[in-house]
Amino acid sequence: MKTVFIINPVAGNGRALKKWRHFEKTIQFPFEQLVTRFPGHATEIAAGYRELQQPVLLIGFGGDGTLREIVVGAAGAKELMIGSVAAGSGNDFARAYGTFKDAKEIEEFLNQSFSRKEDLGEFSGGEGNQFVSSSGIGFDAAISIAVNRSIIKKKLNQVGLGKLVYLLYVIRTFLKFEKFTLTVETGGAPVVYKDVWLATISNQPYFGGGMKISPTSKTDDGLLELTVVHHISRLKLLLVFGTVFSGTHTRFKELSQMSGPEFRLSTDRPVCRHVDGDDAGMSLQNEKVVYAVSHKKWNSIN
């Protein structure tokens, strides 16, 4: 089996490249390595292996954005398997899908490889709007976008405290975020949620660097889970976020969850949205957007 490492040198604000240089010295089997040079490059690299008539193990050496790009490029290809070495800031991909701790684990996998077909989520708009773990509208998207642009994130990552950034921006964003109205259609009568803070569409339990937003989500069941947080005070919202790491937030009456293969969502004003923590632009006022499981599957090392 061909083994290819796709390294994002800027993941973890540069820590991924330093980690790779050490990791590379421990590899005792044949491999190829490719370094990404621009956003979307990992998708191009993965897609380039689709036509090979042999099994290929693509290992993302980076964070959630890097792995999302690789999955998008490889989805639908029978011979491509995807693993990871966690080297980003949030690393939620590594919590739900196959990840390697060291080169020895990779070598053991190559001797008895196996894979599992996984779901890929998407919403209207093409490749750029596909997601592996989750897509969000509202408060969580505003936080993710702010964190990714933050100078504070870079500084804290340098001293190993990058995970604190998300919590810092939760506090900062909740003070000024404007709530919105969300309409959800699942095939029956539309459900309208007012005073909405966020809506997250999940394909696995985790987001935001270890927050267990959707505890019952499974990666291969053909379903997505929608979580809506609404009608909640700013102070109580902080309390809810404090319980998301354990998954006990589901007991709050201000949190609604549902499961299905497809959701149609619309907002009463433009609202920030993300795919796996990356900026996905703004929703348009009253535009119905379909969130669904893609017809393409991808192969994880789980």
N, C-alpha and C positions, 0 to 999 in steps of 0.2 A: 504494500500500500504506500502510495506517495504521501509524504507528510509535508505540509506547507504552513509556515508561521507567517501570519499577517500582523505586523507590528505597527501600532499607532504611536509614534514617538512623542506626541504631545499629551497623551492620556495621563491622567494624574498630574497634570502640569509638568510633564517631563520625567516623572518618576518611572514611567513605563519603559523608557529607553534605557535608563540606568539598570532597571531590573532585568531587561532583556540581555544586556551585555554580560551580566553575571550568569543568567540562566543558560545562555548559549554555550558557555564553557562546560556545562554539565551534560550536554547532549552526546549520546554515544551511538546514534543511529543516523542514517542518511536523511537529510531534510533540505528544503528550500526555504528561503526567507525573503519576504518582500515588505518594504516599509512604505506606509501610506504617506502621500504628499499633500493631499487636499481633502476637504469634506466630500464624501461620496466615492473616494478612491477605493476603499475596501470593497464596495459593491462591484466596481469594475473588475477588481482583481478576482473576486470570487466567481463572477460571471465568466471570466476567461477560462475557468477550469470545467465548465459545464459540458464541453464537447469531448473531453477525454474519455476513452473507453476503458477506464480502470478506476478502482476506488481511490478516492483522495480524501485525506483528513485535513481539513482546514482548521487551524488553531488560531483564534483571535487573541492577540497579546495586547490587551487594552481594556477599555471600560464598556459600559452598556451601549453607547453610541457606536463604537467600533463593531461590536457583535451584531447589532441590529443591521448595520450595513452589510456585513458578511452574509447573514441569513437572507436578506433581501436579494442579494446577488446569486445565492445558491439555491433558493427555494424552487422546488419542482424538479431538481436534478437528482436522479436516483443514486448516482455513484458518489455524491458528495456528502461527507459527514462533517459536523461542526462541533468543535470543542473550544475550550477557552483556558487561558491562564489569566486570572483576575489581576489587572494592573491599572484599573481606573480609580475613580473616587467613590462611586456608589456601589458598583459591582452587584447589582441585583440579578443580572443574568446568571452569575455564578451560584446564586442561592437556589435557583430553580432548575437549571440545566447542567449539562455535563461540564465539569471543570477539572483541570489537572493542577495538583500542588507542586509537582516537580517533574523532571524529565524521566525519572524512573517509572512513574505512573503512566506516562505516555508510551514508553517502551512495552510495558505490560499490556496495555490496551492493544497495541499493534499486533501482539502475539495471539490475542483472542478477541478481536474486535466485534462489536455489536452496536446496533443503533436503534433508535425509536423515532417514529414519525411524530412530528410536533405540529401544532397549529400556528398559523401566522394571522395576526389581526390586520385589518385595513379599514380605511374610510375613504370616501370619494376623493379622488385626486391623484391616483397613481402610486408609483413606487415610493415617492417621498413621504407618503402617508401610511405606510405599512409599519406595524409595530410587533415586536416580539413579546415584550412583557406587559406594557400598558400604554394607553393614550389618555390624556387628561384635558379637561376644559375648566378654566377658572383659576381658583386659588393655587392649586398645586402646579399648574402650568406657569403661572406668574412667578412662583417661587423658583421653579426649575430654570426658567429663562434668566431670572435675576442672578441665580447662583452661578450659572455658566458664564455670565459676563462679569462676574465679581472679581475685583482685585484682592479682596479679603480671602477668597477661596484659594488663590494662588499662594498667598503668604502662609495660610494655615496648612496647606498641603506640604509646604516645604518643611514644616516642623511636625508632620504626622498627625495633624489635628483637622484634616479636611472634612471629616464627618460632622464637625460642629457647625460648619457653614450652613447646612440645610436648616438646622434648628434656629440659627441666628436670623435667617431670612423668613422663617415662619413668623417670628415675632415682628419683624420689620414690616412684612407685607400685610399681616392681619390688621394693622392699625389704619391702613388706608384703602384696603380692597373694597370695591363696590360690588355688592351682591347682584345677581341677575335672576331672570326667570327662565326655566328650562322646561321644554315640552318633550316628552318621551313617548314614542310609538313602538309597540312590539307586535302589532297585528290586531290588537283590540282597540278599545277606545283610548285616545291620547290621555296621558297623565301629565298634569301641569304641576311643577314644583316652583314655588316662589321663594324669594330670599335664599337663593342657592349660593353656596360658597364654592363648591366644586362637584364635578362629575368625572369619575375615573372608570375607564373601560379596561378591564384586566384580563390577561391570559395566564397569569400566574399570581401567586399571593403577594409578591413584594414590589415596592416602589420606594423612591426617595432614600435609597441607601439603607435598606433593611426594615422599613415600615411594612407591616403585614396588613396592607389595606384590604385585601380580598382573600381571607383565610381559606375559603373553600374552592378557590380557582384551581383547575387542573390544566396542564399544558397540552393535553392531547385528546380532550373529550368533545371537540367540535363546538364548544360553547364559549361565550364571553360572559363576564360578570360586570354589571354596572353598579357602581356605588355613588349615591348622591347624598351630599351633606347639605342640609337646608334648615331654615328656621332655628338657628342656633346663635346665641350671643357670642361676641368676640371672646369673652373670657372663657366660656364653656368650650369654645372651639380649641383653645389651647389645651384644655383638659383632655379633649378627645384625641388630639394629636399625641398627647403623652401616653395614651393607651394603645396607639396603633402598632407600636413595636411588638406588643404581645398578642395583638389580634383581638383584644377584649373590647374594642371600640364598638363592635357590632351590637352591644346591648343598649346603646343610646337610641332613644326614639327619634332623634333628629337625623338619623342615618338610615337611608333606605337602600336595599340591595335587591337585585334581581338577576336572573341568568337566562341566556338565550343565544341563539346563533346570529341574531341580528337586532340592532337597535336603530331607530331613526330619531335623531336629536336635533333640536333647534333652540336657539337662544334669542332673547328679545333685544339684544345689543351685541356688538362685536366683543368677543371674549378671547383671551389668550388660550392657546392649546399647545400640546406637546405630543411627541411620539418617543417613547423610551427616554424621556428627559431632554430631548432636543426640540428646539423651537419649530413649531409647525404652523406658524402664522396665527391669524385671528379667524374666529368663526364670523360668518356674515349674519346680519340681523334677519331673523325669521327664515333662514335657509335650512331646509331639512337635509341633514347629512347622515348617510347610512354607515354605521359601524358594523362590520361583519367579519366572520372567519373567511379568510381567503381560500380559494379552491386549491391553492398550492400548499404543499406540505414541505417540511424540511427535516433533515435527519440529525438528531442530537446523539451524543455518546452516552446518554442516560441508560 
